[in-house]
Amino acid sequence: MAEEEDNLSCESSDCTSEDEGTEDYRRGGYHAVRIGDSFKNGRYVVQSKLGWGHFSTVWLAWDTHRS
């Protein structure tokens, strides 16, 4: 039942349980991040997406200064 309710909220988009949907990547929504992106002048490099929720996405990043 809960899975069916989750699917109903995503019918108008192409989101699945593994994808938060691209419509949320906008001002006031998720910040668009891709594997290989770097932050803080190249110190942090995105390695993979760990998960997502209704208020955030969680990314694994490599710290190039501290390994």
ZAGUMI-185372 format. One record per atom (N, C-alpha, C): residue number from 1; residue in one letter; atom name; x, y, z. Coordinates in steps of 0.02 Angstrom, whole numbers, plus 32768, in hexadecimal, padded with zeros to 4 digits. Layout:
% ZAGUMI-185372
<seq = NUM	type = a	atom = CA	X = X	Y = Y	Z = Z>
...
//
This chain:
% ZAGUMI-185372
<seq = 1	type = m	atom = N	X = 8029	Y = 7FC5	Z = 8000>
<seq = 1	type = m	atom = CA	X = 8000	Y = 8000	Z = 8000>
<seq = 1	type = m	atom = C	X = 802B	Y = 803F	Z = 8000>
<seq = 2	type = a	atom = N	X = 805D	Y = 8042	Z = 802C>
<seq = 2	type = a	atom = CA	X = 8088	Y = 807D	Z = 802F>
<seq = 2	type = a	atom = C	X = 80AE	Y = 8087	Z = 7FEE>
<seq = 3	type = e	atom = N	X = 80C4	Y = 804F	Z = 7FD0>
<seq = 3	type = e	atom = CA	X = 80E8	Y = 8054	Z = 7F90>
<seq = 3	type = e	atom = C	X = 80B9	Y = 8070	Z = 7F5A>
<seq = 4	type = e	atom = N	X = 807A	Y = 805A	Z = 7F5A>
<seq = 4	type = e	atom = CA	X = 804A	Y = 8074	Z = 7F2A>
<seq = 4	type = e	atom = C	X = 8040	Y = 80BF	Z = 7F33>
<seq = 5	type = e	atom = N	X = 803C	Y = 80D7	Z = 7F71>
<seq = 5	type = e	atom = CA	X = 8034	Y = 811E	Z = 7F7E>
<seq = 5	type = e	atom = C	X = 8070	Y = 8145	Z = 7F66>
<seq = 6	type = d	atom = N	X = 80AE	Y = 812A	Z = 7F70>
<seq = 6	type = d	atom = CA	X = 80E9	Y = 814C	Z = 7F57>
<seq = 6	type = d	atom = C	X = 80E7	Y = 8151	Z = 7F0B>
<seq = 7	type = n	atom = N	X = 80D2	Y = 811C	Z = 7EE9>
<seq = 7	type = n	atom = CA	X = 80CE	Y = 811D	Z = 7EA0>
<seq = 7	type = n	atom = C	X = 809A	Y = 814F	Z = 7E88>
<seq = 8	type = l	atom = N	X = 8064	Y = 8158	Z = 7EAC>
<seq = 8	type = l	atom = CA	X = 8031	Y = 8188	Z = 7E97>
<seq = 8	type = l	atom = C	X = 804C	Y = 81CE	Z = 7E96>
<seq = 9	type = s	atom = N	X = 8076	Y = 81E0	Z = 7EC6>
<seq = 9	type = s	atom = CA	X = 8092	Y = 8223	Z = 7EC9>
<seq = 9	type = s	atom = C	X = 80C3	Y = 8230	Z = 7E91>
<seq = 10	type = c	atom = N	X = 80DA	Y = 81FD	Z = 7E6F>
<seq = 10	type = c	atom = CA	X = 810B	Y = 8205	Z = 7E39>
<seq = 10	type = c	atom = C	X = 80EE	Y = 81F9	Z = 7DF4>
<seq = 11	type = e	atom = N	X = 80AD	Y = 81ED	Z = 7DEF>
<seq = 11	type = e	atom = CA	X = 8090	Y = 81DD	Z = 7DAD>
<seq = 11	type = e	atom = C	X = 8099	Y = 8214	Z = 7D7A>
<seq = 12	type = s	atom = N	X = 8097	Y = 8253	Z = 7D8F>
<seq = 12	type = s	atom = CA	X = 809D	Y = 828A	Z = 7D5F>
<seq = 12	type = s	atom = C	X = 80E5	Y = 8295	Z = 7D49>
<seq = 13	type = s	atom = N	X = 8116	Y = 8276	Z = 7D6B>
<seq = 13	type = s	atom = CA	X = 815C	Y = 827B	Z = 7D58>
<seq = 13	type = s	atom = C	X = 8177	Y = 8235	Z = 7D4C>
<seq = 14	type = d	atom = N	X = 81B6	Y = 8232	Z = 7D3D>
<seq = 14	type = d	atom = CA	X = 81D6	Y = 81F1	Z = 7D30>
<seq = 14	type = d	atom = C	X = 81FE	Y = 81D9	Z = 7D6C>
<seq = 15	type = c	atom = N	X = 81EE	Y = 81F0	Z = 7DA8>
<seq = 15	type = c	atom = CA	X = 8215	Y = 81DC	Z = 7DE2>
<seq = 15	type = c	atom = C	X = 8204	Y = 8195	Z = 7DF8>
<seq = 16	type = t	atom = N	X = 8235	Y = 8175	Z = 7E16>
<seq = 16	type = t	atom = CA	X = 822C	Y = 8132	Z = 7E32>
<seq = 16	type = t	atom = C	X = 8246	Y = 8134	Z = 7E79>
<seq = 17	type = s	atom = N	X = 8246	Y = 80FB	Z = 7E9B>
<seq = 17	type = s	atom = CA	X = 8261	Y = 80F9	Z = 7EDE>
<seq = 17	type = s	atom = C	X = 82AC	Y = 8106	Z = 7EDE>
<seq = 18	type = e	atom = N	X = 82CD	Y = 8101	Z = 7EA5>
<seq = 18	type = e	atom = CA	X = 8315	Y = 810D	Z = 7EA0>
<seq = 18	type = e	atom = C	X = 8326	Y = 8153	Z = 7E87>
<seq = 19	type = d	atom = N	X = 82F3	Y = 817A	Z = 7E74>
<seq = 19	type = d	atom = CA	X = 82FF	Y = 81BB	Z = 7E54>
<seq = 19	type = d	atom = C	X = 82CE	Y = 81EE	Z = 7E6F>
<seq = 20	type = e	atom = N	X = 82E6	Y = 8226	Z = 7E85>
<seq = 20	type = e	atom = CA	X = 82BB	Y = 8259	Z = 7EA0>
<seq = 20	type = e	atom = C	X = 8296	Y = 8282	Z = 7E6B>
<seq = 21	type = g	atom = N	X = 82A6	Y = 8279	Z = 7E2C>
<seq = 21	type = g	atom = CA	X = 8284	Y = 829D	Z = 7DF6>
<seq = 21	type = g	atom = C	X = 82A6	Y = 82DE	Z = 7DE6>
<seq = 22	type = t	atom = N	X = 82AB	Y = 82EE	Z = 7DA7>
<seq = 22	type = t	atom = CA	X = 82D0	Y = 8329	Z = 7D92>
<seq = 22	type = t	atom = C	X = 82AA	Y = 836B	Z = 7D9E>
<seq = 23	type = e	atom = N	X = 8269	Y = 8368	Z = 7DA7>
<seq = 23	type = e	atom = CA	X = 8243	Y = 83A6	Z = 7DB2>
<seq = 23	type = e	atom = C	X = 8256	Y = 83C9	Z = 7DF3>
<seq = 24	type = d	atom = N	X = 8275	Y = 83A6	Z = 7E22>
<seq = 24	type = d	atom = CA	X = 8289	Y = 83C4	Z = 7E61>
<seq = 24	type = d	atom = C	X = 82CE	Y = 83E6	Z = 7E5E>
<seq = 25	type = y	atom = N	X = 82F1	Y = 83DF	Z = 7E26>
<seq = 25	type = y	atom = CA	X = 8331	Y = 8401	Z = 7E1D>
<seq = 25	type = y	atom = C	X = 8324	Y = 8447	Z = 7E00>
<seq = 26	type = r	atom = N	X = 8316	Y = 8475	Z = 7E2D>
<seq = 26	type = r	atom = CA	X = 8305	Y = 84BA	Z = 7E1A>
<seq = 26	type = r	atom = C	X = 8313	Y = 84E8	Z = 7E54>
<seq = 27	type = r	atom = N	X = 830F	Y = 8528	Z = 7E4A>
<seq = 27	type = r	atom = CA	X = 8318	Y = 8558	Z = 7E81>
<seq = 27	type = r	atom = C	X = 82E5	Y = 8548	Z = 7EB8>
<seq = 28	type = g	atom = N	X = 82FE	Y = 8541	Z = 7EF5>
<seq = 28	type = g	atom = CA	X = 82D3	Y = 852F	Z = 7F2D>
<seq = 28	type = g	atom = C	X = 82CA	Y = 84E4	Z = 7F35>
<seq = 29	type = g	atom = N	X = 82E7	Y = 84BE	Z = 7F08>
<seq = 29	type = g	atom = CA	X = 82E3	Y = 8474	Z = 7F0B>
<seq = 29	type = g	atom = C	X = 8328	Y = 8457	Z = 7F14>
<seq = 30	type = y	atom = N	X = 8334	Y = 841E	Z = 7EF5>
<seq = 30	type = y	atom = CA	X = 8375	Y = 83FE	Z = 7EFA>
<seq = 30	type = y	atom = C	X = 83AA	Y = 8425	Z = 7ED2>
<seq = 31	type = h	atom = N	X = 83E8	Y = 8422	Z = 7EE9>
<seq = 31	type = h	atom = CA	X = 8420	Y = 843E	Z = 7EC2>
<seq = 31	type = h	atom = C	X = 8438	Y = 8407	Z = 7E93>
<seq = 32	type = a	atom = N	X = 843B	Y = 8416	Z = 7E53>
<seq = 32	type = a	atom = CA	X = 8451	Y = 83E4	Z = 7E22>
<seq = 32	type = a	atom = C	X = 849A	Y = 83D2	Z = 7E2D>
<seq = 33	type = v	atom = N	X = 84A8	Y = 8393	Z = 7E39>
<seq = 33	type = v	atom = CA	X = 84EC	Y = 837A	Z = 7E44>
<seq = 33	type = v	atom = C	X = 84F6	Y = 833D	Z = 7E17>
<seq = 34	type = r	atom = N	X = 8532	Y = 8337	Z = 7DFB>
<seq = 34	type = r	atom = CA	X = 8543	Y = 82FD	Z = 7DD2>
<seq = 34	type = r	atom = C	X = 8583	Y = 82DF	Z = 7DEC>
<seq = 35	type = i	atom = N	X = 858B	Y = 829E	Z = 7DE3>
<seq = 35	type = i	atom = CA	X = 85C9	Y = 827D	Z = 7DF6>
<seq = 35	type = i	atom = C	X = 8602	Y = 829E	Z = 7DD0>
<seq = 36	type = g	atom = N	X = 8637	Y = 82AE	Z = 7DF4>
<seq = 36	type = g	atom = CA	X = 8670	Y = 82D0	Z = 7DD7>
<seq = 36	type = g	atom = C	X = 8670	Y = 831B	Z = 7DE4>
<seq = 37	type = d	atom = N	X = 8637	Y = 8338	Z = 7DF9>
<seq = 37	type = d	atom = CA	X = 8635	Y = 837F	Z = 7E0A>
<seq = 37	type = d	atom = C	X = 8663	Y = 838C	Z = 7E45>
<seq = 38	type = s	atom = N	X = 8681	Y = 83C7	Z = 7E46>
<seq = 38	type = s	atom = CA	X = 86AC	Y = 83D9	Z = 7E7E>
<seq = 38	type = s	atom = C	X = 8691	Y = 8418	Z = 7EA0>
<seq = 39	type = f	atom = N	X = 86A1	Y = 841D	Z = 7EE1>
<seq = 39	type = f	atom = CA	X = 8689	Y = 8455	Z = 7F09>
<seq = 39	type = f	atom = C	X = 86C3	Y = 8470	Z = 7F33>
<seq = 40	type = k	atom = N	X = 86BC	Y = 84AD	Z = 7F49>
<seq = 40	type = k	atom = CA	X = 86ED	Y = 84D0	Z = 7F72>
<seq = 40	type = k	atom = C	X = 8732	Y = 84CF	Z = 7F50>
<seq = 41	type = n	atom = N	X = 8732	Y = 84ED	Z = 7F14>
<seq = 41	type = n	atom = CA	X = 8770	Y = 84F3	Z = 7EED>
<seq = 41	type = n	atom = C	X = 8792	Y = 84B1	Z = 7EDF>
<seq = 42	type = g	atom = N	X = 876B	Y = 847C	Z = 7ED3>
<seq = 42	type = g	atom = CA	X = 8786	Y = 843C	Z = 7EC1>
<seq = 42	type = g	atom = C	X = 8797	Y = 840F	Z = 7EFB>
<seq = 43	type = r	atom = N	X = 878C	Y = 8427	Z = 7F39>
<seq = 43	type = r	atom = CA	X = 879E	Y = 83FD	Z = 7F73>
<seq = 43	type = r	atom = C	X = 8773	Y = 83BE	Z = 7F76>
<seq = 44	type = y	atom = N	X = 8732	Y = 83C4	Z = 7F6B>
<seq = 44	type = y	atom = CA	X = 8704	Y = 838B	Z = 7F70>
<seq = 44	type = y	atom = C	X = 86ED	Y = 8377	Z = 7F2B>
<seq = 45	type = v	atom = N	X = 86F3	Y = 8337	Z = 7F1B>
<seq = 45	type = v	atom = CA	X = 86DE	Y = 831D	Z = 7EDA>
<seq = 45	type = v	atom = C	X = 86A8	Y = 82E8	Z = 7EE6>
<seq = 46	type = v	atom = N	X = 866F	Y = 82F0	Z = 7EC6>
<seq = 46	type = v	atom = CA	X = 8636	Y = 82C3	Z = 7ED0>
<seq = 46	type = v	atom = C	X = 8645	Y = 827F	Z = 7EB3>
<seq = 47	type = q	atom = N	X = 863B	Y = 824A	Z = 7EDC>
<seq = 47	type = q	atom = CA	X = 8649	Y = 8205	Z = 7EC9>
<seq = 47	type = q	atom = C	X = 860A	Y = 81DE	Z = 7EB7>
<seq = 48	type = s	atom = N	X = 85D5	Y = 81E5	Z = 7EE0>
<seq = 48	type = s	atom = CA	X = 8598	Y = 81C1	Z = 7ED3>
<seq = 48	type = s	atom = C	X = 855E	Y = 81DE	Z = 7EFC>
<seq = 49	type = k	atom = N	X = 8522	Y = 81CD	Z = 7EE7>
<seq = 49	type = k	atom = CA	X = 84E6	Y = 81E1	Z = 7F0C>
<seq = 49	type = k	atom = C	X = 84D6	Y = 81AA	Z = 7F3E>
<seq = 50	type = l	atom = N	X = 84CE	Y = 81BE	Z = 7F7D>
<seq = 50	type = l	atom = CA	X = 84C0	Y = 818D	Z = 7FB1>
<seq = 50	type = l	atom = C	X = 8475	Y = 8183	Z = 7FBB>
<seq = 51	type = g	atom = N	X = 844E	Y = 81B8	Z = 7FB1>
<seq = 51	type = g	atom = CA	X = 8406	Y = 81B2	Z = 7FB9>
<seq = 51	type = g	atom = C	X = 83E4	Y = 81F6	Z = 7FB3>
<seq = 52	type = w	atom = N	X = 83A3	Y = 81F5	Z = 7FBC>
<seq = 52	type = w	atom = CA	X = 837D	Y = 8233	Z = 7FB7>
<seq = 52	type = w	atom = C	X = 833E	Y = 822D	Z = 7FE1>
<seq = 53	type = g	atom = N	X = 8323	Y = 8267	Z = 7FF1>
<seq = 53	type = g	atom = CA	X = 82E4	Y = 826B	Z = 8015>
<seq = 53	type = g	atom = C	X = 82BD	Y = 82A6	Z = 7FFD>
<seq = 54	type = h	atom = N	X = 8289	Y = 82B8	Z = 801F>
<seq = 54	type = h	atom = CA	X = 825F	Y = 82EF	Z = 8008>
<seq = 54	type = h	atom = C	X = 827F	Y = 8333	Z = 8014>
<seq = 55	type = f	atom = N	X = 82B3	Y = 8337	Z = 803D>
<seq = 55	type = f	atom = CA	X = 82D1	Y = 8377	Z = 804D>
<seq = 55	type = f	atom = C	X = 831B	Y = 837C	Z = 803A>
<seq = 56	type = s	atom = N	X = 8339	Y = 8345	Z = 8023>
<seq = 56	type = s	atom = CA	X = 837F	Y = 8349	Z = 8011>
<seq = 56	type = s	atom = C	X = 8395	Y = 830B	Z = 7FE9>
<seq = 57	type = t	atom = N	X = 83CF	Y = 8312	Z = 7FCB>
<seq = 57	type = t	atom = CA	X = 83F2	Y = 82D8	Z = 7FAE>
<seq = 57	type = t	atom = C	X = 8434	Y = 82D2	Z = 7FD5>
<seq = 58	type = v	atom = N	X = 844F	Y = 8296	Z = 7FD7>
<seq = 58	type = v	atom = CA	X = 848D	Y = 828B	Z = 7FFC>
<seq = 58	type = v	atom = C	X = 84C0	Y = 826F	Z = 7FCA>
<seq = 59	type = w	atom = N	X = 84FA	Y = 8291	Z = 7FC7>
<seq = 59	type = w	atom = CA	X = 852E	Y = 827E	Z = 7F98>
<seq = 59	type = w	atom = C	X = 856E	Y = 826D	Z = 7FBE>
<seq = 60	type = l	atom = N	X = 8593	Y = 823D	Z = 7FA4>
<seq = 60	type = l	atom = CA	X = 85D5	Y = 822C	Z = 7FBE>
<seq = 60	type = l	atom = C	X = 8608	Y = 8254	Z = 7F97>
<seq = 61	type = a	atom = N	X = 8633	Y = 8279	Z = 7FBA>
<seq = 61	type = a	atom = CA	X = 8666	Y = 82A1	Z = 7F98>
<seq = 61	type = a	atom = C	X = 86AB	Y = 8290	Z = 7FB4>
<seq = 62	type = w	atom = N	X = 86DC	Y = 8291	Z = 7F89>
<seq = 62	type = w	atom = CA	X = 8722	Y = 8285	Z = 7F9B>
<seq = 62	type = w	atom = C	X = 8742	Y = 82C7	Z = 7FAE>
<seq = 63	type = d	atom = N	X = 8763	Y = 82C9	Z = 7FE9>
<seq = 63	type = d	atom = CA	X = 8788	Y = 8304	Z = 7FFF>
<seq = 63	type = d	atom = C	X = 87CE	Y = 82FD	Z = 7FE3>
<seq = 64	type = t	atom = N	X = 87DE	Y = 8325	Z = 7FB1>
<seq = 64	type = t	atom = CA	X = 8820	Y = 831F	Z = 7F90>
<seq = 64	type = t	atom = C	X = 885A	Y = 8338	Z = 7FBB>
<seq = 65	type = h	atom = N	X = 884B	Y = 835E	Z = 7FF0>
<seq = 65	type = h	atom = CA	X = 887F	Y = 8376	Z = 801D>
<seq = 65	type = h	atom = C	X = 8892	Y = 8344	Z = 8053>
<seq = 66	type = r	atom = N	X = 8861	Y = 831C	Z = 8069>
<seq = 66	type = r	atom = CA	X = 886D	Y = 82EE	Z = 80A0>
<seq = 66	type = r	atom = C	X = 8864	Y = 82A4	Z = 808C>
<seq = 67	type = s	atom = N	X = 8859	Y = 8297	Z = 804D>
<seq = 67	type = s	atom = CA	X = 884D	Y = 8253	Z = 8035>
<seq = 67	type = s	atom = C	X = 8815	Y = 8231	Z = 805A>
//
